[in-house]
Amino acid sequence: MAAKDKDISAKNRKAGDGKPAGAAHASKDQEARAQRELGIVGPHGDMRLASVIIEGYSLELRDGDGFVGDVASGTAFRQMLEAWRRLYAVMDGKDPLGSKSTRELSKKQIDALAAKSAEAARAVEHASEDYALQLSEVVQRFLKQPTWRGVERVILGGGFHQSEFGGRAIERVRALLKAAKVPLELRTLRHHADEGGLIGWVHLAPPALLQSYDAILAVDIGGTNVRCGIVQTHLHRAPDMSLAEVPRREKWAHARDKPRRDELVEGIATMLEDLIAHAEKKSIRLAPYIGVACPGLIVEDGSIAGGTQNLPGNWESTRFHLPRDLCERLPHIGQGRTQVCLHNDAVVQGLSELPFTQDVKGWAVLTVGTGLGNASYTNRAPQKSK
């Protein structure tokens, strides 16, 4: 079957690509007025920023019945590791990684098991090699797509590379790309995986708003975890936001608790309320703005048009509007109305690297998590580093 490409790009993206939010029978004027009253006009899913153009994201290359990116996700690595440990269990009569299922093992636990046992180390090494082969193929496939044309650097995000086995797999990917004579620089996210998807919001928030406050609130929703944090801009020390940091964050491994969709939203609101209280206690001036990153195709009205299969419940329903539902659950921040803005999680995580990509024109990000997120960018005016 021929590969079929699906992408949301700066050229083809427009309001109305997805399903409308709010009451199904409300007119556009009524919906716009309701959103203005709640302070959640957006812009959601903005693709053209002052210093960078988001060329596209959520590129889905079909190969047979599945997506090419699925073979290079964090879930795919665990499936590869599961296959190798089963093989070794048959060959040696015992499982090299013990009795705990692969799905339940944390990255730290896998590293620890590989350090203790030669058999476990071999199983992990084989899985890492399989994964590297798949990821290198995915990168090369992506580079052939229109929205990735001109990409000079790919940044790998997510927490995969923060493990010992993940770091070795990434080194192997570099070697494979070099052997294939692919003119590409491969880097890893400089921020911690729990913070990159929060820090990226300083490049999406209204600049005039940031000038008047110390920090914003940000949320990063993934298929396994949700992270909320206070992001301090340090704008007056570094106008390019290169010193932005997360002084306080909270993390919920929601996949273990299996919440319903609305329970997940309620849990996020509770985490944000705790962060608002912390900011008040520490005299951190919060802007009345919350950036929310989540998987999927984000429409300008704040609805989600697809790509949320790893989240609980139906996030694409016409009766569900994440920015509005969050706003309704939260108190006002300061004196103004709180604005909740939505964008794709890979886009936001990639934007955390924006101050450090000014030596190239085209670049992209791949986020290795429950799935494989992706986004590509073109800097408007790159400046060569000294």
Secondary structure, DSSP 4 states (H G I P E B T S, - for coil): ----EEEEETTT--TTSSPPPS-TT--HHHHHHHHHHHT----TT--B-SSEEEEEEEEEEEETTEEGGGGGSHHHHHHHHHHHHHHHHHHHSS-TT-SS-GGG--HHHHHHHHHH-HHHHHHHHHHHHHHHHHHHHHHHHHHTSGGGTTEEEEEEEESGGGSHHHHHHHHHHHHHHHHTT---EEEE-SS-HHHHHHHGGGGTS-HHHHTT-SEEEEEEE-SS-EEEEEEE--TTT-TTSTT-EEEEEEEE-HHHH---HHHHHHHHHHHHHHHHHHHHHTT--EEEEEEEEESS-B-TTS-B-S--TTSSS-SS-TT--HHHHHHHHSPPPTTSPPEEEEEEHHHHHHHTTGGG-TT-SEEEEEEESSSEEEEEEEESS-----
